[in-house]
Amino acid sequence: MSLFGKILLVFNLLAAGGFTYLAMQDYYGEKGKGNGRQNINAAGLRHLLVLNGIPVEGPANFPGDGVTAFVVDGPGGVPTTTASKKLLDAYFQGLGAGSNDPNTLFVATAVPNQLAEVARVKARIEEILSKAENPAAKIALLKGWLLYQVETFPQRVEIFALAEPNKEDPENNNKVRAKTPDELAKDVEELQRRLMARIDAVIAAPKSLEASITTPLTDGDLAGAATDEEKAKLVQDRLAKIQESRVVPLDATERTRKLAHLLVHLSPEAAWQKRVLAVVGVRGYLKAVQSQARALAEMSIQIEHYLDADQRDYFAQINGRPGTSDTGEHRGLRQEAEEKTLIANRMSELKAKWVDQAIKEADLLSQRTTQLKELTDQLTKVKTQVDAMLARQSTIEAGLFEIQREVAITLDEVYQFEKELAERERKLASGGK
């Protein structure tokens, strides 16, 4: 044998020894610590759990042997068909400590699949709501669970309207008032219905859309409605069905997406987010976050459009807008405000003028009142004096009357004496006859 052949023989022997050592390590593990291939499979399975999460479907609880179905391609292309409860317990225990919040959704216990986690969360939510002290507390909880779920701006507005403690009263010029206990109870019922509809839609098997939802309303559908109110109710019912259909998954892929979206956006709590990441996996978690980020970006654009339109309308109201040839230019609030300001200033000047005039008239009236009082006092004094003089005059007149009466009587007596004297003189003149 040549030197080169001897060298190749030695190299082959060394390679055979190396392969033998690696095979023993693969079979027995490091220093006899368990099965090496099993350790590698467990490490690979944990890696797949981190990436893809636990299985979507399966039994609600772990079977009696503690082994649940988990079909994935393992290391070296060897398929893995099951996962032990011990492995999943260790996987969930590695999430760390929970939260001190009594209303937290987080637990460190393992679940066999994602649907089992959704069922657990549903039971936990119902338990928390049953312990809430009043409708306001329930509304606060439901708002927190629902607010990040919505994917359109109108839905977000509806959630805020249902969660508000006040509302506009259309019967009182849309003035804001506090909601009544009955209205709060109805809002709690509606918020809970919306949340449970999302949860139940994920738990239930996917189903296709109903024909009544995909078919537009026709005049024939509205022919049975006798009044406009009934027609409006039919339209509202159709819109409600369309809204509810949006949360129902159409296939297994959409079901997985909606399940991840539901769990990720139930609560922003850090401990809960770690558990959701472990349940749905990094890939499902990122897809849910990215999808909602796009939805929030669209909401932001819608809000900007609404604000821009509202701003344009505001400035149009302030500055006015061109009208038609018939109506001319519509006056803006600024022009109306300027005109009303001029009118108000003019009225203020007139008011000040008339106030001054009223003050002067009041002063003059006061002077005239004082003068009238003085004249009245003088008149009263003169009247008193005149009354006294009249009384005195009456007394004098009565005395004069008595004197005149006595004079008259005296004159009568004088006239009688004169008559008798004349009679005697006549008798004397006739010689005593």
Sequence and secondary structure as in RCSB ss.txt:
>XXXX:A:sequence
MSLFGKILLVFNLLAAGGFTYLAMQDYYGEKGKGNGRQNINAAGLRHLLVLNGIPVEGPANFPGDGVTAFVVDGP
GGVPTTTASKKLLDAYFQGLGAGSNDPNTLFVATAVPNQLAEVARVKARIEEILSKAENPAAKIALLKGWLLYQV
ETFPQRVEIFALAEPNKEDPENNNKVRAKTPDELAKDVEELQRRLMARIDAVIAAPKSLEASITTPLTDGDLAGA
ATDEEKAKLVQDRLAKIQESRVVPLDATERTRKLAHLLVHLSPEAAWQKRVLAVVGVRGYLKAVQSQARALAEMS
IQIEHYLDADQRDYFAQINGRPGTSDTGEHRGLRQEAEEKTLIANRMSELKAKWVDQAIKEADLLSQRTTQLKEL
TDQLTKVKTQVDAMLARQSTIEAGLFEIQREVAITLDEVYQFEKELAERERKLASGGK
>XXXX:A:secstr
  HHHHHHHHHHHHHHHHHHHHHHHHHH GGG S HHHHHHHHHHHHHHHHH S SSS SS  TTSEEEEEEE G
GG EEEEEEHHHHHHHHHTT    S TT        SSHHHHHHHHHHHHHHHHHH SSHHHHHHHHHHHHTTT 
 SHHHHHHHHHHH SEEEEGGGTTEEEE  HHHHHHHHHHHHHHHHHHHHHHHS      HHHHS   HHHHTT 
 SHHHHHHHHHHHHHHHHHHTTS SSHHHHHHHHHHHHHTS   HHHHHHHHHHHHHHHHHHHHHHHHHHHHHHH
HHHHHHHHHHHHHHHHHHH B   TTT  B  HHHHHHHHHHHHHHHHHHHHHHHHHHHHHHHHHHHHHHHHHHH
HHHHHHHHHHHHHHHHHHHHHHHHHHHHHHHHHHHHHHHHHHHHHHHHHHHHHHTT  
